[in-house]
Amino acid sequence: MKVTVFGIGYVGLVHAAVLATAGHQVCCVDTNEEKIARLKQGQVPFYEPGLEPLVRDNLAEGRLIFTTDAAEGVAFSNLQFIAVGTPSCTDGSADLRYVLDVASTIANLMEQHQIVICRSTVPVGTNEQVAHRMEQILFERNRRDLTFDVASNPEFLKQGSAVADASKPDRIIVGTRNAHTLEVLRDLYAFSNRNHEKMIVMDVRSAELTKYAANSMLATKISFMNEMANLAEKLGADIEAVRKGIGSDQRIGYDFIYPGIGYGGSCFPKDVQALIQIAESCGLDAKVLKAITQRNQEQKRFMLDKISAYFDGKLKGRTFALWGLSFKPNTDDMREAPSRVLMEALWEAGAIVQAYDPQAMEEAQRLYGHREDLVLCGTKETALRDADALIICTEWKAFHAPDFDLILNKLKTPVLFDGRNLFEPEKMRREGITYYCVGRLTESAQ
């Protein structure tokens, strides 16, 4: 099949590359000329494990086409995916300008029946807005002979494992009541729907809400577990024991119940806030969702309070080694990352940060390269040199088994603030390291 994807970011590029790997021909359209130029050379502009080889292979085989020419994309196929961003407005609602701009572009350029699929995360009712915008433009063009259908097909990709998630999805949500559109999408996704039925078909509004509900549920589990971790510290309990105790219940499970210093990224913070705005637009006070957001915001300052208390509030002139800048492992994305909240607070207090991340160094340079109080280090060991303490913000595998003797020798004081509970407190005690973590029984917490 021939497919067009508008918006070649995390969602659009992964979607396009996996469809091309399945044998489809995909035209990728984006307005960013620099990004398209790099992609034409097989260079992926962000880090996602396994993605670049797919792009290069399919580009070489001619199954991926990259262009900034919208007319080329619309003419290429009669199946148009909208995968552009929906950033937050100042009030927290989703900004739909890019989605509606693509809808307008398709309506202005189309010369045949088109199936328009919203892959972007959009509020309930957006697909109706897309259809209304296209109807208006076709009326203005005096082309009421042209027909189209708009359907919802939200993505459920996790950064760091997006290729696997797209290749072997656990479910494919489709919002449509159009039999022809459903048949086309079944053909499109046949490669991942072979072993058993993964496609869940529903009305458009339910499909739109499913995406927000899924992300908000996962954010709920994280924030709840962080609150339990804070309570465990107050009560002298061990949150790791609690985690194992509740995770063994199949109704709860082990996923997303690891305590830490908050969630970040491009989805959870934005989508929870957007769902709050959606609820309020209907006259519903989203008390649970608001609490999730508040807990997450406070949790990002959790380790800062421990650092400040350890140094008696005297942070000015101190140097801190920081491991992990991305909001999670296996990505270079620093959007809403806890590391940013912590670093900015340390800078405000007059401290210097020596930071290392396996993938996010270029992004950190882009965001903070102008700062003299940030030193970006080539290795995690270099970041330790003459630092007053070590802080861990991201649970990269490269941080799980460090040289503790080196840490002791490099740091001015043998203290580690672990925002991801990577180590056993007893082991840290034996290593001679003063250890602060989240919700665990340590000598430091007593």
C-alpha positions as CSV (number, residue, x, y, z in Angstrom):
1,M,0.0,0.0,0.0
2,K,1.0,3.6,-0.4
3,V,0.8,5.8,2.7
4,T,1.6,9.4,3.5
5,V,2.7,10.6,7.0
6,F,2.6,14.3,7.9
7,G,4.9,15.1,10.8
8,I,8.2,13.3,11.1
9,G,8.9,13.4,14.8
10,Y,9.1,10.5,17.2
11,V,5.6,9.2,16.3
12,G,5.6,9.9,12.6
13,L,9.1,8.6,11.8
14,V,8.7,5.3,13.8
15,H,5.3,4.7,12.3
16,A,6.6,5.3,8.8
17,A,9.8,3.2,9.2
18,V,7.8,0.2,10.6
19,L,5.2,0.4,7.9
20,A,8.0,0.5,5.3
21,T,9.7,-2.5,6.8
22,A,6.4,-4.3,6.4
23,G,6.6,-3.6,2.7
24,H,4.4,-0.5,2.4
25,Q,5.6,2.5,0.4
26,V,5.6,5.6,2.7
27,C,6.0,9.3,1.8
28,C,7.1,11.3,4.8
29,V,6.2,15.0,4.8
30,D,7.6,17.6,7.2
31,T,8.1,21.4,7.0
32,N,11.5,21.3,8.7
33,E,14.0,21.4,5.8
34,E,17.0,20.6,7.8
35,K,15.4,17.5,9.3
36,I,14.3,16.2,5.9
37,A,17.7,16.8,4.4
38,R,19.3,14.7,7.2
39,L,16.7,12.0,6.8
40,K,17.4,11.8,3.1
41,Q,21.0,10.9,4.1
42,G,19.7,8.2,6.5
43,Q,20.4,10.3,9.6
44,V,17.8,10.2,12.3
45,P,17.6,13.6,14.2
46,F,17.0,12.0,17.6
47,Y,18.0,8.8,19.4
48,E,15.6,5.8,19.4
49,P,17.2,2.3,19.6
50,G,16.9,0.4,16.3
51,L,15.3,3.2,14.3
52,E,18.2,4.5,12.2
53,P,19.0,1.1,10.6
54,L,15.3,0.8,9.6
55,V,15.3,4.2,8.1
56,R,18.5,3.6,6.2
57,D,17.4,0.2,4.9
58,N,14.0,1.3,3.7
59,L,15.5,4.5,2.2
60,A,17.9,2.4,0.2
61,E,15.1,0.1,-0.9
62,G,13.0,3.0,-2.0
63,R,10.1,2.3,0.4
64,L,10.7,5.6,2.3
65,I,10.5,9.0,0.7
66,F,11.2,12.2,2.5
67,T,9.9,15.6,1.3
68,T,8.9,19.0,2.4
69,D,6.5,19.2,-0.6
70,A,3.0,18.7,0.8
71,A,1.5,18.4,-2.7
72,E,3.8,15.5,-3.3
73,G,2.6,13.8,-0.1
74,V,-1.1,14.3,-0.8
75,A,-0.8,13.1,-4.4
76,F,1.3,10.1,-3.3
77,S,-1.6,8.1,-1.7
78,N,-5.2,8.2,-0.5
79,L,-4.2,7.3,3.0
80,Q,-3.0,10.3,4.9
81,F,-1.7,10.1,8.5
82,I,-1.5,13.2,10.7
83,A,1.3,12.7,13.2
84,V,2.2,16.3,14.1
85,G,2.8,17.6,17.6
86,T,0.1,18.8,19.9
87,P,2.0,20.9,22.4
88,S,0.4,22.5,25.5
89,C,-1.1,25.9,25.4
90,T,-0.5,28.2,28.3
91,D,-3.7,26.9,30.0
92,G,-2.6,23.3,29.6
93,S,-5.0,22.5,26.8
94,A,-3.7,20.8,23.6
95,D,-2.6,23.2,20.8
96,L,-4.3,21.8,17.7
97,R,-3.0,24.3,15.2
98,Y,-0.6,21.9,13.5
99,V,-3.2,19.2,13.2
100,L,-5.7,21.5,11.6
101,D,-3.1,23.0,9.4
102,V,-2.4,19.6,7.9
103,A,-6.1,18.9,7.5
104,S,-6.4,22.2,5.6
105,T,-3.4,21.3,3.4
106,I,-4.9,17.9,2.5
107,A,-8.2,19.5,1.7
108,N,-6.6,22.2,-0.5
109,L,-4.5,19.7,-2.4
110,M,-6.6,16.5,-2.7
111,E,-7.9,15.4,-6.1
112,Q,-9.2,11.9,-5.1
113,H,-11.0,10.3,-2.1
114,Q,-8.8,10.5,1.0
115,I,-8.8,8.6,4.3
116,V,-7.3,10.9,6.9
117,I,-6.1,9.2,10.1
118,C,-5.3,11.2,13.2
119,R,-2.2,9.5,14.8
120,S,-1.5,12.5,17.0
121,T,-2.7,12.6,20.5
122,V,-5.7,14.9,20.3
123,P,-8.6,15.9,22.6
124,V,-12.0,14.3,22.2
125,G,-13.8,16.0,19.3
126,T,-10.7,16.8,17.3
127,N,-11.5,14.4,14.5
128,E,-14.8,16.2,14.1
129,Q,-12.9,19.5,13.9
130,V,-10.7,18.0,11.2
131,A,-13.7,16.8,9.2
132,H,-15.4,20.2,9.5
133,R,-12.3,22.1,8.4
134,M,-11.9,19.9,5.4
135,E,-15.6,20.2,4.5
136,Q,-15.2,24.0,4.6
137,I,-12.2,24.1,2.3
138,L,-13.7,21.7,-0.2
139,F,-16.8,23.9,-0.2
140,E,-14.7,27.0,-0.9
141,R,-12.9,25.1,-3.6
142,N,-16.3,24.2,-5.1
143,R,-15.1,20.5,-5.0
144,R,-18.0,18.9,-3.2
145,D,-17.5,16.0,-5.6
146,L,-14.4,15.0,-3.6
147,T,-15.0,12.7,-0.6
148,F,-13.0,11.8,2.4
149,D,-13.3,10.0,5.8
150,V,-11.6,10.9,9.1
151,A,-10.6,8.2,11.6
152,S,-8.7,8.0,14.8
153,N,-5.7,5.7,15.3
154,P,-3.8,6.9,18.4
155,E,-0.2,5.7,19.0
156,F,0.9,3.8,22.0
157,L,4.7,4.0,21.7
158,K,7.2,4.1,24.5
159,Q,10.3,6.1,23.9
160,G,13.2,3.8,24.1
161,S,11.2,0.8,22.7
162,A,9.1,2.5,20.1
163,V,10.3,0.3,17.2
164,A,9.3,-2.8,19.0
165,D,6.0,-1.3,20.2
166,A,5.1,-0.3,16.6
167,S,6.3,-3.6,15.1
168,K,4.5,-5.8,17.6
169,P,1.8,-3.7,19.2
170,D,-0.2,-5.1,22.1
171,R,-3.3,-3.4,20.7
172,I,-4.3,-1.3,17.7
173,I,-7.0,1.2,18.5
174,V,-9.2,2.3,15.6
175,G,-11.9,4.8,15.9
176,T,-14.2,4.6,12.9
177,R,-17.7,3.5,11.8
178,N,-16.7,3.5,8.1
179,A,-16.5,-0.1,6.8
180,H,-14.2,0.8,3.9
181,T,-11.8,2.7,6.2
182,L,-11.7,-0.2,8.6
183,E,-10.9,-2.6,5.7
184,V,-8.0,-0.4,4.6
185,L,-6.6,-0.3,8.1
186,R,-6.9,-4.0,8.5
187,D,-4.9,-4.5,5.3
188,L,-2.3,-1.9,6.5
189,Y,-1.7,-3.5,9.9
190,A,-2.0,-7.1,8.7
191,F,1.7,-7.6,9.4
192,S,1.2,-7.1,13.2
193,N,-2.3,-8.5,13.5
194,R,-1.6,-12.1,12.3
195,N,-1.1,-14.2,15.4
196,H,-4.3,-12.9,17.1
197,E,-6.8,-10.1,16.8
198,K,-5.2,-6.9,18.1
199,M,-7.4,-4.4,16.5
200,I,-10.0,-2.9,18.8
201,V,-12.6,-0.9,16.9
202,M,-14.7,1.8,18.5
203,D,-16.3,5.1,17.8
204,V,-14.0,8.0,17.2
205,R,-14.5,9.9,20.4
206,S,-13.8,6.8,22.5
207,A,-10.6,6.2,20.6
208,E,-9.5,9.8,21.2
209,L,-10.2,9.4,25.0
210,T,-8.5,6.0,25.2
211,K,-5.1,7.5,24.5
212,Y,-5.4,10.2,27.2
213,A,-6.9,7.7,29.6
214,A,-4.0,5.2,29.1
215,N,-1.3,7.8,29.7
216,S,-3.1,9.2,32.7
217,M,-3.5,5.8,34.2
218,L,0.3,5.1,33.9
219,A,1.0,8.5,35.3
220,T,-1.3,7.7,38.2
221,K,0.6,4.6,39.1
222,I,3.9,6.5,39.1
223,S,2.6,9.3,41.3
224,F,0.9,7.0,43.7
225,M,4.0,4.9,44.1
226,N,6.1,8.1,44.7
227,E,3.6,9.1,47.4
228,M,3.8,5.7,49.0
229,A,7.7,6.0,48.9
230,N,7.5,9.3,50.8
231,L,5.2,7.8,53.3
232,A,7.5,4.8,53.7
233,E,10.3,7.1,54.7
234,K,8.1,8.7,57.4
235,L,7.0,5.4,58.8
236,G,10.4,3.6,58.6
237,A,9.2,1.1,56.0
238,D,11.0,0.0,52.8
239,I,9.3,0.9,49.6
240,E,11.1,-1.8,47.7
241,A,9.6,-4.4,49.9
242,V,6.2,-2.7,49.5
243,R,6.7,-2.6,45.7
244,K,7.3,-6.4,45.5
245,G,4.4,-7.0,47.8
246,I,1.8,-5.2,45.8
247,G,3.4,-6.0,42.4
248,S,2.8,-9.7,42.9
249,D,-0.9,-9.0,42.8
250,Q,-1.8,-9.5,39.2
251,R,-4.4,-6.8,39.4
252,I,-1.6,-4.3,40.0
253,G,1.5,-5.8,38.4
254,Y,5.1,-4.6,38.5
255,D,5.0,-2.1,35.6
256,F,5.2,1.6,36.5
257,I,5.4,1.1,40.2
258,Y,9.1,2.0,40.6
259,P,9.5,5.0,42.9
260,G,11.7,7.8,41.9
261,I,11.9,11.6,41.4
262,G,9.0,12.0,39.0
263,Y,8.1,11.4,35.4
264,G,8.8,13.6,32.4
265,G,8.9,13.4,28.7
266,S,6.7,14.6,25.9
267,C,3.6,12.7,26.8
268,F,2.6,12.2,30.4
269,P,2.9,15.8,31.7
270,K,1.2,17.2,28.6
271,D,-1.5,14.6,28.3
272,V,-2.5,14.6,32.0
273,Q,-2.8,18.4,31.9
274,A,-4.7,18.3,28.6
275,L,-7.2,15.8,30.1
276,I,-7.7,18.1,33.1
277,Q,-8.6,20.9,30.7
278,I,-10.9,18.5,28.7
279,A,-12.7,17.6,32.0
280,E,-13.1,21.2,33.1
281,S,-14.5,22.1,29.7
282,C,-17.3,19.6,30.5
283,G,-17.9,21.0,34.0
284,L,-16.0,18.2,35.7
285,D,-13.5,18.9,38.4
286,A,-10.7,16.3,37.7
287,K,-9.5,16.0,41.3
288,V,-7.5,12.8,40.7
289,L,-5.7,14.1,37.7
290,K,-4.8,17.3,39.4
291,A,-3.4,15.4,42.3
292,I,-1.3,13.3,40.0
293,T,0.2,16.5,38.5
294,Q,0.8,18.1,41.8
295,R,2.6,15.0,43.2
296,N,4.8,14.8,40.2
297,Q,5.8,18.4,40.4
298,E,6.7,18.1,44.0
299,Q,8.5,14.8,43.5
300,K,10.9,16.4,41.1
301,R,12.2,18.5,44.0
302,F,12.4,15.5,46.4
303,M,16.1,14.9,46.1
304,L,16.9,18.6,46.1
305,D,15.5,18.8,49.7
306,K,17.8,15.9,50.7
307,I,20.8,17.6,49.1
308,S,20.1,20.9,50.8
309,A,19.5,19.3,54.2
310,Y,22.8,17.3,53.9
311,F,24.8,20.4,53.2
312,D,22.9,22.6,55.7
313,G,21.5,24.7,52.9
314,K,25.0,25.8,51.9
315,L,25.1,25.0,48.2
316,K,26.8,28.1,46.8
317,G,30.1,27.3,45.3
318,R,29.7,23.5,45.6
319,T,30.1,21.2,42.6
320,F,27.7,18.3,41.9
321,A,28.3,15.3,39.6
322,L,25.0,14.4,37.9
323,W,24.5,11.1,36.0
324,G,21.5,11.0,33.7
325,L,19.9,14.0,31.9
326,S,17.2,12.4,29.7
327,F,13.8,11.9,31.3
328,K,14.2,8.1,31.0
329,P,16.8,5.6,29.6
330,N,17.2,4.8,25.9
331,T,16.3,8.3,24.7
332,D,17.9,11.7,24.3
333,D,14.7,13.5,25.2
334,M,15.0,16.0,28.1
335,R,11.5,17.4,27.9
336,E,10.1,17.8,31.4
337,A,13.0,15.8,32.7
338,P,13.5,15.7,36.5
339,S,17.2,16.5,35.9
340,R,16.3,19.9,34.5
341,V,14.3,20.9,37.7
342,L,17.2,19.7,39.9
343,M,19.9,21.4,37.9
344,E,18.1,24.7,37.6
345,A,17.5,24.7,41.4
346,L,21.2,24.0,42.1
347,W,22.2,26.7,39.7
348,E,19.8,29.1,41.4
349,A,21.5,28.2,44.7
350,G,24.9,29.0,43.3
351,A,26.2,25.5,42.6
352,I,28.0,24.0,39.6
353,V,26.8,20.8,37.8
354,Q,29.2,18.4,36.1
355,A,26.8,16.2,34.0
356,Y,27.0,13.1,31.9
357,D,24.4,11.2,29.9
358,P,24.9,8.4,27.4
359,Q,22.7,10.0,24.8
360,A,21.4,13.4,25.8
361,M,24.7,15.5,25.8
362,E,23.9,17.2,22.5
363,E,20.4,18.1,23.7
364,A,21.8,19.4,27.0
365,Q,24.3,21.5,25.0
366,R,21.4,22.9,22.9
367,L,19.3,23.7,26.0
368,Y,22.0,24.9,28.4
369,G,25.2,25.3,26.5
370,H,25.4,29.0,27.3
371,R,25.7,28.4,31.1
372,E,29.1,28.6,32.8
373,D,27.8,26.6,35.8
374,L,27.2,23.5,33.7
375,V,30.1,21.3,32.6
376,L,29.2,18.6,30.2
377,C,31.6,15.6,30.7
378,G,32.6,13.0,28.2
379,T,32.3,10.1,30.7
380,K,30.5,9.4,33.9
381,E,33.9,9.1,35.6
382,T,35.0,12.6,34.5
383,A,31.9,14.1,36.0
384,L,33.0,12.8,39.4
385,R,36.2,14.8,39.6
386,D,36.4,17.0,42.7
387,A,32.6,17.0,43.1
388,D,31.0,17.4,46.5
389,A,28.5,14.6,45.8
390,L,27.0,12.4,43.1
391,I,23.4,12.6,42.0
392,I,21.7,10.0,39.8
393,C,18.6,11.2,37.9
394,T,18.1,8.5,35.1
395,E,18.4,4.7,35.4
396,W,20.7,4.1,32.4
397,K,22.1,0.6,32.5
398,A,25.6,2.1,32.4
399,F,25.0,3.4,35.9
400,H,23.9,0.1,37.5
401,A,27.4,-1.2,38.2
402,P,29.9,1.7,38.8
403,D,33.3,1.5,40.2
404,F,32.6,2.4,43.8
405,D,36.3,2.8,44.7
406,L,36.6,5.3,41.9
407,I,33.5,7.2,43.3
408,L,35.1,7.3,46.7
409,N,38.4,8.6,45.4
410,K,37.0,11.2,43.0
411,L,34.3,12.8,45.3
412,K,35.2,15.3,48.0
413,T,32.7,13.7,50.2
414,P,31.4,10.1,49.8
415,V,27.7,10.8,49.4
416,L,25.4,9.6,46.7
417,F,21.8,10.9,46.1
418,D,20.1,8.2,44.1
419,G,16.8,9.4,42.5
420,R,16.2,5.9,40.9
421,N,17.0,3.4,43.7
422,L,19.7,1.7,41.7
423,F,21.6,0.2,44.7
424,E,21.0,-1.7,47.9
425,P,21.4,0.5,50.9
426,E,23.4,-2.2,52.8
427,K,25.9,-2.5,49.9
428,M,26.4,1.3,50.0
429,R,27.0,1.1,53.7
430,R,29.7,-1.5,53.1
431,E,31.3,0.6,50.4
432,G,31.6,3.5,52.8
433,I,29.1,5.7,50.9
434,T,26.5,7.8,52.5
435,Y,23.4,6.9,50.6
436,Y,20.2,8.8,50.0
437,C,17.5,7.2,47.9
438,V,13.6,7.2,47.6
439,G,11.6,5.5,50.3
440,R,14.1,3.0,51.5
441,L,15.5,2.1,54.9
442,T,19.0,3.6,55.0
443,E,21.2,5.0,57.8
444,S,21.0,8.3,56.0
445,A,17.2,8.4,56.2
446,Q,17.1,7.5,59.9
